Every structure is written in structure tokens, then in C-alpha cells.
Amino acid sequence: MPFIQFGGGTIGEGAFATIENVARLLETLAACGITEIDTAGVYPASSPGASERLLGAVKASERGFTINTKIMVTGDGPGQGSLRKEAIDESVQWSLSTLGVPNVIFPGMLLYEARSLGYRDPELTEYRR
């Protein structure tokens, strides 16, 4: 079934740079029936990490939102730099901690990396603490 997901790439800059404004944004999204937010550890480009920090600060998950995020990637090849297993695990742990959630969905996670990190169901690419 189709659904609408809010792109959180600008959370952390401009109109969405404060806790108060992000809280209002979530109220608006909820009123519109939108309960999924896409973010990443590198969002927004002008202040990497701010999107996840603000979503965690306003407790988006506790407000009923599902958070989809992505690992920190710096353009390295498979198994190198930010795509090493240890770096991926560190990125996942940072996202879990920063968002204040027990699990997150990584829609673009590689199946190989999902299995190596101990995912219950690599097809869903859901990581749990």
C-alpha cells in the first residue's frame, strides 16, 4: 500500500533548525497522517547529524513516528573507510543513541552488511540493540 514519507534532509537547517520548530513540524505531519520520516546521519549537508539529533531531542519515535535512516557514508568502496563493518556498526549505534530508539530501519542497507551486523531479518534491514 502506498504511503507518504517526510524527507528529513532539511531538518537541522533553516526553518527546521530548532527543537521548537521541529516539534511543530511533527505536529503538522501527524495532523496530515504522515508518520514516517526519512533521515540520515549526514543530514543536513550544512550540519551533518543535526537531523537525527533534533528528531531525538523532540522524541519523534515516542510521538508515533517511524524513523528511516542511513549509515554514514563518505563515498568509500565496499569494505573500506565508512563501509567497513566496524564503521557501519559505529554509525548504527550512533543513530540509535542519537534518535533515542531501540531500532531503526535502513532501507538501502546491503544484504551482506545486514547479515554481518546480526540483523534478525536482512530483508527488512531492521537493526535492533
Backbone as XML, in Angstrom:
<?xml version="1.0"?>
<chain id="A" units="angstrom">
  <residue number="1" name="MET">
    <atom name="N" x="0.840" y="-1.176" z="0.000"/>
    <atom name="CA" x="0.000" y="0.000" z="0.000"/>
    <atom name="C" x="0.888" y="1.243" z="0.000"/>
  </residue>
  <residue number="2" name="PRO">
    <atom name="N" x="0.610" y="2.199" z="-0.832"/>
    <atom name="CA" x="1.416" y="3.428" z="-0.875"/>
    <atom name="C" x="1.309" y="4.230" z="0.427"/>
  </residue>
  <residue number="3" name="PHE">
    <atom name="N" x="2.355" y="4.946" z="0.718"/>
    <atom name="CA" x="2.351" y="5.817" z="1.890"/>
    <atom name="C" x="3.221" y="7.024" z="1.595"/>
  </residue>
  <residue number="4" name="ILE">
    <atom name="N" x="3.053" y="8.041" z="2.406"/>
    <atom name="CA" x="3.856" y="9.255" z="2.264"/>
    <atom name="C" x="4.865" y="9.292" z="3.399"/>
  </residue>
  <residue number="5" name="GLN">
    <atom name="N" x="6.094" y="9.586" z="3.030"/>
    <atom name="CA" x="7.184" y="9.695" z="3.997"/>
    <atom name="C" x="7.770" y="11.102" z="3.888"/>
  </residue>
  <residue number="6" name="PHE">
    <atom name="N" x="8.011" y="11.736" z="5.022"/>
    <atom name="CA" x="8.601" y="13.072" z="5.005"/>
    <atom name="C" x="10.108" y="12.958" z="4.856"/>
  </residue>
  <residue number="7" name="GLY">
    <atom name="N" x="10.670" y="13.693" z="3.920"/>
    <atom name="CA" x="12.117" y="13.722" z="3.726"/>
    <atom name="C" x="12.758" y="14.679" z="4.716"/>
  </residue>
  <residue number="8" name="GLY">
    <atom name="N" x="13.541" y="14.142" z="5.640"/>
    <atom name="CA" x="14.116" y="14.949" z="6.713"/>
    <atom name="C" x="15.473" y="15.536" z="6.415"/>
  </residue>
  <residue number="9" name="GLY">
    <atom name="N" x="15.817" y="15.650" z="5.146"/>
    <atom name="CA" x="17.122" y="16.170" z="4.776"/>
    <atom name="C" x="17.361" y="17.614" z="5.167"/>
  </residue>
  <residue number="10" name="THR">
    <atom name="N" x="16.280" y="18.366" z="5.415"/>
    <atom name="CA" x="16.446" y="19.768" z="5.818"/>
    <atom name="C" x="16.200" y="19.988" z="7.306"/>
  </residue>
  <residue number="11" name="ILE">
    <atom name="N" x="15.873" y="18.919" z="8.032"/>
    <atom name="CA" x="15.742" y="19.067" z="9.483"/>
    <atom name="C" x="17.140" y="19.343" z="10.023"/>
  </residue>
  <residue number="12" name="GLY">
    <atom name="N" x="17.278" y="20.477" z="10.700"/>
    <atom name="CA" x="18.570" y="20.878" z="11.233"/>
    <atom name="C" x="19.115" y="22.134" z="10.579"/>
  </residue>
  <residue number="13" name="GLU">
    <atom name="N" x="18.359" y="22.680" z="9.633"/>
    <atom name="CA" x="18.782" y="23.926" z="8.998"/>
    <atom name="C" x="17.537" y="24.752" z="8.650"/>
  </residue>
  <residue number="14" name="GLY">
    <atom name="N" x="17.742" y="26.030" z="8.421"/>
    <atom name="CA" x="16.643" y="26.904" z="8.008"/>
    <atom name="C" x="15.491" y="26.898" z="8.992"/>
  </residue>
  <residue number="15" name="ALA">
    <atom name="N" x="14.290" y="26.715" z="8.461"/>
    <atom name="CA" x="13.071" y="26.743" z="9.281"/>
    <atom name="C" x="13.008" y="25.602" z="10.293"/>
  </residue>
  <residue number="16" name="PHE">
    <atom name="N" x="13.784" y="24.553" z="10.079"/>
    <atom name="CA" x="13.727" y="23.389" z="10.973"/>
    <atom name="C" x="15.013" y="23.225" z="11.779"/>
  </residue>
  <residue number="17" name="ALA">
    <atom name="N" x="15.594" y="24.342" z="12.189"/>
    <atom name="CA" x="16.872" y="24.296" z="12.912"/>
    <atom name="C" x="16.724" y="24.296" z="14.428"/>
  </residue>
  <residue number="18" name="THR">
    <atom name="N" x="15.508" y="24.428" z="14.940"/>
    <atom name="CA" x="15.316" y="24.476" z="16.396"/>
    <atom name="C" x="14.392" y="23.357" z="16.855"/>
  </residue>
  <residue number="19" name="ILE">
    <atom name="N" x="14.529" y="23.003" z="18.118"/>
    <atom name="CA" x="13.665" y="21.979" z="18.705"/>
    <atom name="C" x="12.202" y="22.389" z="18.592"/>
  </residue>
  <residue number="20" name="GLU">
    <atom name="N" x="11.920" y="23.656" z="18.866"/>
    <atom name="CA" x="10.531" y="24.133" z="18.820"/>
    <atom name="C" x="9.934" y="23.987" z="17.429"/>
  </residue>
  <residue number="21" name="ASN">
    <atom name="N" x="10.689" y="24.355" z="16.412"/>
    <atom name="CA" x="10.162" y="24.273" z="15.047"/>
    <atom name="C" x="10.024" y="22.827" z="14.580"/>
  </residue>
  <residue number="22" name="VAL">
    <atom name="N" x="10.938" y="21.967" z="14.997"/>
    <atom name="CA" x="10.827" y="20.559" z="14.625"/>
    <atom name="C" x="9.623" y="19.938" z="15.331"/>
  </residue>
  <residue number="23" name="ALA">
    <atom name="N" x="9.370" y="20.326" z="16.579"/>
    <atom name="CA" x="8.183" y="19.834" z="17.288"/>
    <atom name="C" x="6.912" y="20.256" z="16.560"/>
  </residue>
  <residue number="24" name="ARG">
    <atom name="N" x="6.866" y="21.500" z="16.095"/>
    <atom name="CA" x="5.703" y="21.970" z="15.323"/>
    <atom name="C" x="5.576" y="21.217" z="14.003"/>
  </residue>
  <residue number="25" name="LEU">
    <atom name="N" x="6.715" y="20.948" z="13.372"/>
    <atom name="CA" x="6.708" y="20.172" z="12.129"/>
    <atom name="C" x="6.072" y="18.803" z="12.372"/>
  </residue>
  <residue number="26" name="LEU">
    <atom name="N" x="6.463" y="18.133" z="13.450"/>
    <atom name="CA" x="5.904" y="16.811" z="13.745"/>
    <atom name="C" x="4.408" y="16.879" z="14.015"/>
  </residue>
  <residue number="27" name="GLU">
    <atom name="N" x="3.965" y="17.935" z="14.672"/>
    <atom name="CA" x="2.527" y="18.115" z="14.899"/>
    <atom name="C" x="1.796" y="18.241" z="13.565"/>
  </residue>
  <residue number="28" name="THR">
    <atom name="N" x="2.369" y="18.997" z="12.651"/>
    <atom name="CA" x="1.758" y="19.182" z="11.335"/>
    <atom name="C" x="1.743" y="17.873" z="10.559"/>
  </residue>
  <residue number="29" name="LEU">
    <atom name="N" x="2.863" y="17.167" z="10.579"/>
    <atom name="CA" x="2.922" y="15.883" z="9.871"/>
    <atom name="C" x="1.890" y="14.911" z="10.429"/>
  </residue>
  <residue number="30" name="ALA">
    <atom name="N" x="1.797" y="14.818" z="11.742"/>
    <atom name="CA" x="0.836" y="13.912" z="12.372"/>
    <atom name="C" x="-0.591" y="14.287" z="11.989"/>
  </residue>
  <residue number="31" name="ALA">
    <atom name="N" x="-0.884" y="15.585" z="11.966"/>
    <atom name="CA" x="-2.235" y="16.043" z="11.592"/>
    <atom name="C" x="-2.566" y="15.657" z="10.151"/>
  </residue>
  <residue number="32" name="CYS">
    <atom name="N" x="-1.537" y="15.519" z="9.324"/>
    <atom name="CA" x="-1.725" y="15.134" z="7.916"/>
    <atom name="C" x="-1.674" y="13.618" z="7.727"/>
  </residue>
  <residue number="33" name="GLY">
    <atom name="N" x="-1.474" y="12.885" z="8.810"/>
    <atom name="CA" x="-1.414" y="11.433" z="8.727"/>
    <atom name="C" x="-0.074" y="10.891" z="8.263"/>
  </residue>
  <residue number="34" name="ILE">
    <atom name="N" x="0.954" y="11.708" z="8.288"/>
    <atom name="CA" x="2.288" y="11.277" z="7.880"/>
    <atom name="C" x="3.055" y="10.861" z="9.131"/>
  </residue>
  <residue number="35" name="THR">
    <atom name="N" x="3.439" y="9.589" z="9.185"/>
    <atom name="CA" x="4.092" y="9.070" z="10.390"/>
    <atom name="C" x="5.467" y="8.463" z="10.117"/>
  </residue>
  <residue number="36" name="GLU">
    <atom name="N" x="5.996" y="8.631" z="8.909"/>
    <atom name="CA" x="7.335" y="8.131" z="8.602"/>
    <atom name="C" x="8.228" y="9.286" z="8.189"/>
  </residue>
  <residue number="37" name="ILE">
    <atom name="N" x="9.440" y="9.271" z="8.731"/>
    <atom name="CA" x="10.421" y="10.314" z="8.415"/>
    <atom name="C" x="11.697" y="9.642" z="7.930"/>
  </residue>
  <residue number="38" name="ASP">
    <atom name="N" x="12.202" y="10.123" z="6.805"/>
    <atom name="CA" x="13.463" y="9.642" z="6.262"/>
    <atom name="C" x="14.555" y="10.615" z="6.670"/>
  </residue>
  <residue number="39" name="THR">
    <atom name="N" x="15.624" y="10.099" z="7.222"/>
    <atom name="CA" x="16.747" y="10.937" z="7.618"/>
    <atom name="C" x="18.046" y="10.191" z="7.361"/>
  </residue>
  <residue number="40" name="ALA">
    <atom name="N" x="19.138" y="10.757" z="7.792"/>
    <atom name="CA" x="20.451" y="10.106" z="7.681"/>
    <atom name="C" x="21.403" y="10.797" z="8.629"/>
  </residue>
  <residue number="41" name="GLY">
    <atom name="N" x="22.438" y="10.093" z="9.011"/>
    <atom name="CA" x="23.438" y="10.670" z="9.891"/>
    <atom name="C" x="24.158" y="11.860" z="9.278"/>
  </residue>
  <residue number="42" name="VAL">
    <atom name="N" x="24.121" y="11.969" z="7.967"/>
    <atom name="CA" x="24.802" y="13.082" z="7.293"/>
    <atom name="C" x="23.859" y="14.241" z="6.977"/>
  </residue>
  <residue number="43" name="TYR">
    <atom name="N" x="22.592" y="14.156" z="7.392"/>
    <atom name="CA" x="21.630" y="15.243" z="7.114"/>
    <atom name="C" x="21.640" y="16.259" z="8.235"/>
  </residue>
  <residue number="44" name="PRO">
    <atom name="N" x="21.451" y="17.544" z="7.909"/>
    <atom name="CA" x="21.515" y="18.124" z="6.570"/>
    <atom name="C" x="22.977" y="18.323" z="6.163"/>
  </residue>
  <residue number="45" name="ALA">
    <atom name="N" x="23.182" y="18.557" z="4.896"/>
    <atom name="CA" x="24.551" y="18.704" z="4.386"/>
    <atom name="C" x="25.289" y="19.855" z="5.065"/>
  </residue>
  <residue number="46" name="SER">
    <atom name="N" x="24.550" y="20.895" z="5.452"/>
    <atom name="CA" x="25.178" y="22.065" z="6.079"/>
    <atom name="C" x="25.557" y="21.828" z="7.538"/>
  </residue>
  <residue number="47" name="SER">
    <atom name="N" x="24.988" y="20.778" z="8.152"/>
    <atom name="CA" x="25.261" y="20.494" z="9.560"/>
    <atom name="C" x="25.037" y="19.004" z="9.827"/>
  </residue>
  <residue number="48" name="PRO">
    <atom name="N" x="25.925" y="18.151" z="9.302"/>
    <atom name="CA" x="25.730" y="16.708" z="9.428"/>
    <atom name="C" x="25.423" y="16.261" z="10.857"/>
  </residue>
  <residue number="49" name="GLY">
    <atom name="N" x="24.387" y="15.420" z="10.966"/>
    <atom name="CA" x="23.988" y="14.888" z="12.259"/>
    <atom name="C" x="22.864" y="15.654" z="12.930"/>
  </residue>
  <residue number="50" name="ALA">
    <atom name="N" x="22.621" y="16.883" z="12.506"/>
    <atom name="CA" x="21.608" y="17.710" z="13.168"/>
    <atom name="C" x="20.206" y="17.137" z="13.022"/>
  </residue>
  <residue number="51" name="SER">
    <atom name="N" x="19.903" y="16.528" z="11.892"/>
    <atom name="CA" x="18.566" y="15.964" z="11.691"/>
    <atom name="C" x="18.277" y="14.887" z="12.735"/>
  </residue>
  <residue number="52" name="GLU">
    <atom name="N" x="19.187" y="13.934" z="12.890"/>
    <atom name="CA" x="18.974" y="12.879" z="13.878"/>
    <atom name="C" x="18.978" y="13.436" z="15.295"/>
  </residue>
  <residue number="53" name="ARG">
    <atom name="N" x="19.866" y="14.403" z="15.579"/>
    <atom name="CA" x="19.902" y="15.000" z="16.929"/>
    <atom name="C" x="18.564" y="15.664" z="17.271"/>
  </residue>
  <residue number="54" name="LEU">
    <atom name="N" x="18.019" y="16.429" z="16.341"/>
    <atom name="CA" x="16.759" y="17.126" z="16.612"/>
    <atom name="C" x="15.588" y="16.146" z="16.702"/>
  </residue>
  <residue number="55" name="LEU">
    <atom name="N" x="15.552" y="15.145" z="15.837"/>
    <atom name="CA" x="14.478" y="14.151" z="15.917"/>
    <atom name="C" x="14.541" y="13.398" z="17.242"/>
  </residue>
  <residue number="56" name="GLY">
    <atom name="N" x="15.749" y="13.145" z="17.731"/>
    <atom name="CA" x="15.891" y="12.520" z="19.041"/>
    <atom name="C" x="15.465" y="13.456" z="20.158"/>
  </residue>
  <residue number="57" name="ALA">
    <atom name="N" x="15.839" y="14.724" z="20.045"/>
    <atom name="CA" x="15.508" y="15.704" z="21.087"/>
    <atom name="C" x="14.004" y="15.901" z="21.243"/>
  </residue>
  <residue number="58" name="VAL">
    <atom name="N" x="13.262" y="15.831" z="20.137"/>
    <atom name="CA" x="11.805" y="16.007" z="20.214"/>
    <atom name="C" x="11.089" y="14.680" z="20.418"/>
  </residue>
  <residue number="59" name="LYS">
    <atom name="N" x="11.882" y="13.600" z="20.557"/>
    <atom name="CA" x="11.332" y="12.259" z="20.803"/>
    <atom name="C" x="10.319" y="11.859" z="19.731"/>
  </residue>
  <residue number="60" name="ALA">
    <atom name="N" x="10.746" y="11.989" z="18.484"/>
    <atom name="CA" x="9.870" y="11.685" z="17.348"/>
    <atom name="C" x="9.310" y="10.271" z="17.422"/>
  </residue>
  <residue number="61" name="SER">
    <atom name="N" x="10.136" y="9.316" z="17.815"/>
    <atom name="CA" x="9.674" y="7.938" z="17.902"/>
    <atom name="C" x="8.565" y="7.779" z="18.941"/>
  </residue>
  <residue number="62" name="GLU">
    <atom name="N" x="8.723" y="8.435" z="20.088"/>
    <atom name="CA" x="7.704" y="8.362" z="21.140"/>
    <atom name="C" x="6.409" y="9.043" z="20.721"/>
  </residue>
  <residue number="63" name="ARG">
    <atom name="N" x="6.481" y="9.908" z="19.728"/>
    <atom name="CA" x="5.285" y="10.578" z="19.204"/>
    <atom name="C" x="4.604" y="9.742" z="18.128"/>
  </residue>
  <residue number="64" name="GLY">
    <atom name="N" x="5.121" y="8.541" z="17.894"/>
    <atom name="CA" x="4.482" y="7.638" z="16.939"/>
    <atom name="C" x="5.093" y="7.626" z="15.544"/>
  </residue>
  <residue number="65" name="PHE">
    <atom name="N" x="6.243" y="8.263" z="15.378"/>
    <atom name="CA" x="6.872" y="8.296" z="14.064"/>
    <atom name="C" x="7.827" y="7.122" z="13.887"/>
  </residue>
  <residue number="66" name="THR">
    <atom name="N" x="7.835" y="6.578" z="12.685"/>
    <atom name="CA" x="8.829" y="5.584" z="12.288"/>
    <atom name="C" x="9.962" y="6.351" z="11.632"/>
  </residue>
  <residue number="67" name="ILE">
    <atom name="N" x="11.179" y="6.059" z="12.058"/>
    <atom name="CA" x="12.347" y="6.762" z="11.533"/>
    <atom name="C" x="13.119" y="5.827" z="10.604"/>
  </residue>
  <residue number="68" name="ASN">
    <atom name="N" x="13.289" y="6.252" z="9.374"/>
    <atom name="CA" x="14.134" y="5.546" z="8.409"/>
    <atom name="C" x="15.406" y="6.357" z="8.287"/>
  </residue>
  <residue number="69" name="THR">
    <atom name="N" x="16.548" y="5.694" z="8.383"/>
    <atom name="CA" x="17.802" y="6.419" z="8.302"/>
    <atom name="C" x="18.806" y="5.647" z="7.463"/>
  </residue>
  <residue number="70" name="LYS">
    <atom name="N" x="19.961" y="6.209" z="7.316"/>
    <atom name="CA" x="21.010" y="5.592" z="6.523"/>
    <atom name="C" x="22.333" y="5.699" z="7.263"/>
  </residue>
  <residue number="71" name="ILE">
    <atom name="N" x="23.205" y="4.748" z="6.993"/>
    <atom name="CA" x="24.512" y="4.788" z="7.633"/>
    <atom name="C" x="25.312" y="5.971" z="7.105"/>
  </residue>
  <residue number="72" name="MET">
    <atom name="N" x="26.302" y="6.393" z="7.892"/>
    <atom name="CA" x="27.215" y="7.451" z="7.464"/>
    <atom name="C" x="28.094" y="6.897" z="6.355"/>
  </residue>
  <residue number="73" name="VAL">
    <atom name="N" x="28.013" y="7.469" z="5.184"/>
    <atom name="CA" x="28.824" y="7.026" z="4.052"/>
    <atom name="C" x="29.598" y="8.212" z="3.520"/>
  </residue>
  <residue number="74" name="THR">
    <atom name="N" x="30.871" y="7.988" z="3.288"/>
    <atom name="CA" x="31.710" y="9.073" z="2.778"/>
    <atom name="C" x="32.214" y="8.803" z="1.370"/>
  </residue>
  <residue number="75" name="GLY">
    <atom name="N" x="31.568" y="7.874" z="0.668"/>
    <atom name="CA" x="31.945" y="7.614" z="-0.710"/>
    <atom name="C" x="33.000" y="6.549" z="-0.888"/>
  </residue>
  <residue number="76" name="ASP">
    <atom name="N" x="33.309" y="5.806" z="0.173"/>
    <atom name="CA" x="34.301" y="4.743" z="0.094"/>
    <atom name="C" x="33.736" y="3.530" z="-0.642"/>
  </residue>
  <residue number="77" name="GLY">
    <atom name="N" x="34.601" y="2.656" z="-1.080"/>
    <atom name="CA" x="34.179" y="1.417" z="-1.712"/>
    <atom name="C" x="33.783" y="0.388" z="-0.666"/>
  </residue>
  <residue number="78" name="PRO">
    <atom name="N" x="33.129" y="-0.709" z="-1.084"/>
    <atom name="CA" x="32.712" y="-1.765" z="-0.146"/>
    <atom name="C" x="33.877" y="-2.259" z="0.708"/>
  </residue>
  <residue number="79" name="GLY">
    <atom name="N" x="33.640" y="-2.320" z="2.001"/>
    <atom name="CA" x="34.643" y="-2.820" z="2.932"/>
    <atom name="C" x="35.761" y="-1.842" z="3.262"/>
  </residue>
  <residue number="80" name="GLN">
    <atom name="N" x="35.654" y="-0.600" z="2.788"/>
    <atom name="CA" x="36.693" y="0.398" z="3.034"/>
    <atom name="C" x="36.103" y="1.584" z="3.795"/>
  </residue>
  <residue number="81" name="GLY">
    <atom name="N" x="36.952" y="2.282" z="4.523"/>
    <atom name="CA" x="36.546" y="3.520" z="5.193"/>
    <atom name="C" x="35.230" y="3.400" z="5.928"/>
  </residue>
  <residue number="82" name="SER">
    <atom name="N" x="34.260" y="4.234" z="5.564"/>
    <atom name="CA" x="32.970" y="4.246" z="6.251"/>
    <atom name="C" x="32.128" y="3.016" z="5.941"/>
  </residue>
  <residue number="83" name="LEU">
    <atom name="N" x="32.553" y="2.177" z="5.004"/>
    <atom name="CA" x="31.818" y="0.951" z="4.685"/>
    <atom name="C" x="32.464" y="-0.296" z="5.287"/>
  </residue>
  <residue number="84" name="ARG">
    <atom name="N" x="33.429" y="-0.109" z="6.177"/>
    <atom name="CA" x="33.949" y="-1.231" z="6.948"/>
    <atom name="C" x="32.883" y="-1.647" z="7.952"/>
  </residue>
  <residue number="85" name="LYS">
    <atom name="N" x="32.858" y="-2.924" z="8.296"/>
    <atom name="CA" x="31.865" y="-3.425" z="9.253"/>
    <atom name="C" x="31.880" y="-2.612" z="10.545"/>
  </residue>
  <residue number="86" name="GLU">
    <atom name="N" x="33.066" y="-2.321" z="11.059"/>
    <atom name="CA" x="33.175" y="-1.586" z="12.322"/>
    <atom name="C" x="32.599" y="-0.170" z="12.192"/>
  </residue>
  <residue number="87" name="ALA">
    <atom name="N" x="32.862" y="0.475" z="11.060"/>
    <atom name="CA" x="32.362" y="1.828" z="10.850"/>
    <atom name="C" x="30.844" y="1.830" z="10.691"/>
  </residue>
  <residue number="88" name="ILE">
    <atom name="N" x="30.322" y="0.810" z="10.021"/>
    <atom name="CA" x="28.864" y="0.708" z="9.860"/>
    <atom name="C" x="28.222" y="0.501" z="11.227"/>
  </residue>
  <residue number="89" name="ASP">
    <atom name="N" x="28.784" y="-0.406" z="12.011"/>
    <atom name="CA" x="28.227" y="-0.664" z="13.334"/>
    <atom name="C" x="28.278" y="0.593" z="14.199"/>
  </residue>
  <residue number="90" name="GLU">
    <atom name="N" x="29.379" y="1.330" z="14.128"/>
    <atom name="CA" x="29.507" y="2.577" z="14.881"/>
    <atom name="C" x="28.441" y="3.590" z="14.433"/>
  </residue>
  <residue number="91" name="SER">
    <atom name="N" x="28.204" y="3.684" z="13.135"/>
    <atom name="CA" x="27.188" y="4.596" z="12.601"/>
    <atom name="C" x="25.794" y="4.196" z="13.078"/>
  </residue>
  <residue number="92" name="VAL">
    <atom name="N" x="25.516" y="2.891" z="13.047"/>
    <atom name="CA" x="24.210" y="2.397" z="13.502"/>
    <atom name="C" x="24.020" y="2.717" z="14.980"/>
  </residue>
  <residue number="93" name="GLN">
    <atom name="N" x="25.044" y="2.432" z="15.790"/>
    <atom name="CA" x="24.932" y="2.701" z="17.223"/>
    <atom name="C" x="24.737" y="4.189" z="17.494"/>
  </residue>
  <residue number="94" name="TRP">
    <atom name="N" x="25.437" y="5.042" z="16.730"/>
    <atom name="CA" x="25.276" y="6.495" z="16.882"/>
    <atom name="C" x="23.835" y="6.890" z="16.577"/>
  </residue>
  <residue number="95" name="SER">
    <atom name="N" x="23.272" y="6.357" z="15.485"/>
    <atom name="CA" x="21.896" y="6.690" z="15.121"/>
    <atom name="C" x="20.916" y="6.244" z="16.195"/>
  </residue>
  <residue number="96" name="LEU">
    <atom name="N" x="21.082" y="5.008" z="16.689"/>
    <atom name="CA" x="20.182" y="4.506" z="17.735"/>
    <atom name="C" x="20.231" y="5.406" z="18.964"/>
  </residue>
  <residue number="97" name="SER">
    <atom name="N" x="21.430" y="5.725" z="19.396"/>
    <atom name="CA" x="21.612" y="6.552" z="20.587"/>
    <atom name="C" x="21.085" y="7.971" z="20.371"/>
  </residue>
  <residue number="98" name="THR">
    <atom name="N" x="21.436" y="8.560" z="19.249"/>
    <atom name="CA" x="21.053" y="9.943" z="18.975"/>
    <atom name="C" x="19.548" y="10.088" z="18.806"/>
  </residue>
  <residue number="99" name="LEU">
    <atom name="N" x="18.935" y="9.132" z="18.111"/>
    <atom name="CA" x="17.483" y="9.175" z="17.905"/>
    <atom name="C" x="16.728" y="8.724" z="19.154"/>
  </residue>
  <residue number="100" name="GLY">
    <atom name="N" x="17.410" y="8.052" z="20.071"/>
    <atom name="CA" x="16.764" y="7.574" z="21.291"/>
    <atom name="C" x="15.757" y="6.477" z="21.019"/>
  </residue>
  <residue number="101" name="VAL">
    <atom name="N" x="16.119" y="5.569" z="20.108"/>
    <atom name="CA" x="15.207" y="4.492" z="19.722"/>
    <atom name="C" x="15.891" y="3.139" z="19.876"/>
  </residue>
  <residue number="102" name="PRO">
    <atom name="N" x="15.085" y="2.074" z="20.069"/>
    <atom name="CA" x="15.667" y="0.736" z="20.179"/>
    <atom name="C" x="16.005" y="0.122" z="18.828"/>
  </residue>
  <residue number="103" name="ASN">
    <atom name="N" x="15.401" y="0.640" z="17.744"/>
    <atom name="CA" x="15.694" y="0.107" z="16.419"/>
    <atom name="C" x="15.423" y="1.180" z="15.376"/>
  </residue>
  <residue number="104" name="VAL">
    <atom name="N" x="16.034" y="0.996" z="14.226"/>
    <atom name="CA" x="15.832" y="1.888" z="13.090"/>
    <atom name="C" x="15.747" y="1.053" z="11.828"/>
  </residue>
  <residue number="105" name="ILE">
    <atom name="N" x="15.163" y="1.622" z="10.798"/>
    <atom name="CA" x="15.067" y="0.956" z="9.511"/>
    <atom name="C" x="16.101" y="1.586" z="8.584"/>
  </residue>
  <residue number="106" name="PHE">
    <atom name="N" x="16.884" y="0.747" z="7.944"/>
    <atom name="CA" x="17.878" y="1.205" z="6.972"/>
    <atom name="C" x="17.445" y="0.690" z="5.603"/>
  </residue>
  <residue number="107" name="PRO">
    <atom name="N" x="16.657" y="1.454" z="4.858"/>
    <atom name="CA" x="16.077" y="0.948" z="3.612"/>
    <atom name="C" x="17.086" y="0.571" z="2.543"/>
  </residue>
  <residue number="108" name="GLY">
    <atom name="N" x="18.268" y="1.136" z="2.543"/>
    <atom name="CA" x="19.221" y="0.841" z="1.485"/>
    <atom name="C" x="20.385" y="-0.028" z="1.916"/>
  </residue>
  <residue number="109" name="MET">
    <atom name="N" x="20.275" y="-0.696" z="3.051"/>
    <atom name="CA" x="21.390" y="-1.460" z="3.588"/>
    <atom name="C" x="21.722" y="-2.649" z="2.701"/>
  </residue>
  <residue number="110" name="LEU">
    <atom name="N" x="22.997" y="-2.873" z="2.484"/>
    <atom name="CA" x="23.424" y="-4.029" z="1.704"/>
    <atom name="C" x="23.132" y="-5.311" z="2.480"/>
  </residue>
  <residue number="111" name="LEU">
    <atom name="N" x="22.628" y="-6.328" z="1.791"/>
    <atom name="CA" x="22.293" y="-7.589" z="2.441"/>
    <atom name="C" x="23.505" y="-8.180" z="3.149"/>
  </residue>
  <residue number="112" name="TYR">
    <atom name="N" x="24.667" y="-8.130" z="2.508"/>
    <atom name="CA" x="25.878" y="-8.671" z="3.134"/>
    <atom name="C" x="26.160" y="-7.977" z="4.460"/>
  </residue>
  <residue number="113" name="GLU">
    <atom name="N" x="26.125" y="-6.655" z="4.460"/>
    <atom name="CA" x="26.406" y="-5.916" z="5.686"/>
    <atom name="C" x="25.321" y="-6.161" z="6.724"/>
  </residue>
  <residue number="114" name="ALA">
    <atom name="N" x="24.075" y="-6.277" z="6.276"/>
    <atom name="CA" x="22.985" y="-6.541" z="7.215"/>
    <atom name="C" x="23.229" y="-7.847" z="7.954"/>
  </residue>
  <residue number="115" name="ARG">
    <atom name="N" x="23.605" y="-8.879" z="7.229"/>
    <atom name="CA" x="23.868" y="-10.173" z="7.871"/>
    <atom name="C" x="25.069" y="-10.086" z="8.804"/>
  </residue>
  <residue number="116" name="SER">
    <atom name="N" x="26.116" y="-9.405" z="8.375"/>
    <atom name="CA" x="27.329" y="-9.346" z="9.194"/>
    <atom name="C" x="27.106" y="-8.561" z="10.474"/>
  </residue>
  <residue number="117" name="LEU">
    <atom name="N" x="26.117" y="-7.670" z="10.494"/>
    <atom name="CA" x="25.830" y="-6.901" z="11.706"/>
    <atom name="C" x="24.819" y="-7.599" z="12.612"/>
  </residue>
  <residue number="118" name="GLY">
    <atom name="N" x="24.320" y="-8.755" z="12.196"/>
    <atom name="CA" x="23.422" y="-9.522" z="13.052"/>
    <atom name="C" x="21.960" y="-9.150" z="12.940"/>
  </residue>
  <residue number="119" name="TYR">
    <atom name="N" x="21.533" y="-8.673" z="11.793"/>
    <atom name="CA" x="20.114" y="-8.367" z="11.612"/>
    <atom name="C" x="19.288" y="-9.624" z="11.787"/>
  </residue>
  <residue number="120" name="ARG">
    <atom name="N" x="18.135" y="-9.480" z="12.407"/>
    <atom name="CA" x="17.204" y="-10.586" z="12.528"/>
    <atom name="C" x="16.686" y="-10.974" z="11.152"/>
  </residue>
  <residue number="121" name="ASP">
    <atom name="N" x="16.292" y="-9.997" z="10.380"/>
    <atom name="CA" x="15.700" y="-10.224" z="9.069"/>
    <atom name="C" x="16.324" y="-9.254" z="8.078"/>
  </residue>
  <residue number="122" name="PRO">
    <atom name="N" x="17.380" y="-9.682" z="7.394"/>
    <atom name="CA" x="18.084" y="-8.771" z="6.483"/>
    <atom name="C" x="17.193" y="-8.192" z="5.404"/>
  </residue>
  <residue number="123" name="GLU">
    <atom name="N" x="16.117" y="-8.870" z="5.057"/>
    <atom name="CA" x="15.216" y="-8.335" z="4.037"/>
    <atom name="C" x="14.547" y="-7.045" z="4.511"/>
  </residue>
  <residue number="124" name="LEU">
    <atom name="N" x="14.298" y="-6.954" z="5.802"/>
    <atom name="CA" x="13.676" y="-5.758" z="6.362"/>
    <atom name="C" x="14.729" y="-4.712" z="6.730"/>
  </residue>
  <residue number="125" name="THR">
    <atom name="N" x="15.960" y="-5.148" z="6.827"/>
    <atom name="CA" x="17.084" y="-4.295" z="7.226"/>
    <atom name="C" x="16.759" y="-3.473" z="8.472"/>
  </residue>
  <residue number="126" name="GLU">
    <atom name="N" x="16.261" y="-4.165" z="9.466"/>
    <atom name="CA" x="15.966" y="-3.522" z="10.743"/>
    <atom name="C" x="17.041" y="-3.925" z="11.735"/>
  </residue>
  <residue number="127" name="TYR">
    <atom name="N" x="17.616" y="-2.953" z="12.372"/>
    <atom name="CA" x="18.684" y="-3.215" z="13.334"/>
    <atom name="C" x="18.154" y="-2.945" z="14.733"/>
  </residue>
  <residue number="128" name="ARG">
    <atom name="N" x="18.327" y="-3.906" z="15.609"/>
    <atom name="CA" x="17.888" y="-3.745" z="17.000"/>
    <atom name="C" x="19.091" y="-3.812" z="17.915"/>
  </residue>
  <residue number="129" name="ARG">
    <atom name="N" x="19.034" y="-3.035" z="18.995"/>
    <atom name="CA" x="20.109" y="-3.087" z="20.004"/>
    <atom name="C" x="20.084" y="-4.427" z="20.676"/>
  </residue>
</chain>
